[in-house]
Amino acid sequence: MPEPKVAKKGPYVLDTEAGTYVWCGCGLSKTQPYCDNTHKGTEYQGTKICAMRVDVEEDGKKAWCGCKHTKTPPYCDGSHSKL
């Protein structure tokens, strides 16, 4: 399986409204931290790292992982500090 691309060496801390989002897990999306389907037609298509559906239940700041190496997807766990 391919390794995810590092989109940012740190989190995307965003005010996020309750709702459903699709987090980019491969790092290719142009609309980080969200998936824009750029992975389609690449080696990432069909892998478990390409995208993750996320149901956010409460409005508030969320630290979406930007390095794509988190152990707690889709949120930052500090893994970027070890890259």
MARMIKE-632673 format. One record per residue (C-alpha): x, y, z; residue in one letter. Coordinates in pm, whole numbers, plus 50000, padded with zeros to 5 digits. Layout:
BEGIN
XYZA;...
***
This chain:
BEGIN
500005000050000M;501335034949919P;502295058950197E;500135090150231P;501605123050107K;502225149450374V;499915178250286A;501015199350584K;503395192950876K;500765202351130G;497005202551178P;494365222550996Y;492645238851294V;489255249351162L;485945261751297D;483765232551193T;479985231351189E;478125199651279A;477645178550966G;479225152050749T;482665156650598Y;485055135150398V;488625138150525W;491475133350277C;493715105250399G;496095103150103C;497285139450099G;496535145849729L;493395167249764S;493555203849660K;490855211849920T;492745200450232Q;491855187350480P;488835175050288Y;488725150050002C;488105162849648D;488505128449484N;491945136349341T;492925100949448H;490705085949177K;492805070148904G;495925069449124T;497605042249328E;495555054049627Y;492155045649475Q;490575016749662G;492985018249956T;491845025050308K;493895057250325I;492175075750040C;489225091050231A;487265088950555M;483665099350613R;483345118850938V;480155128651122D;480835159351336V;478155161851603E;478975195851758E;480105229151615D;483585239551724G;487285240051645K;488665207351512K;492325198951453A;492175179051127W;495375159651057C;497475175250782G;500395150850776C;498125120750712K;500125098850953H;497895102651260T;496955071951461K;493615088751544T;492195097951202P;490905122451101P;492245143151389Y;495805153651469C;497655133351734D;501035150651695G;502485124651455S;503775153051233H;506445160651496S;508055126751422K;508235130451044L;
***
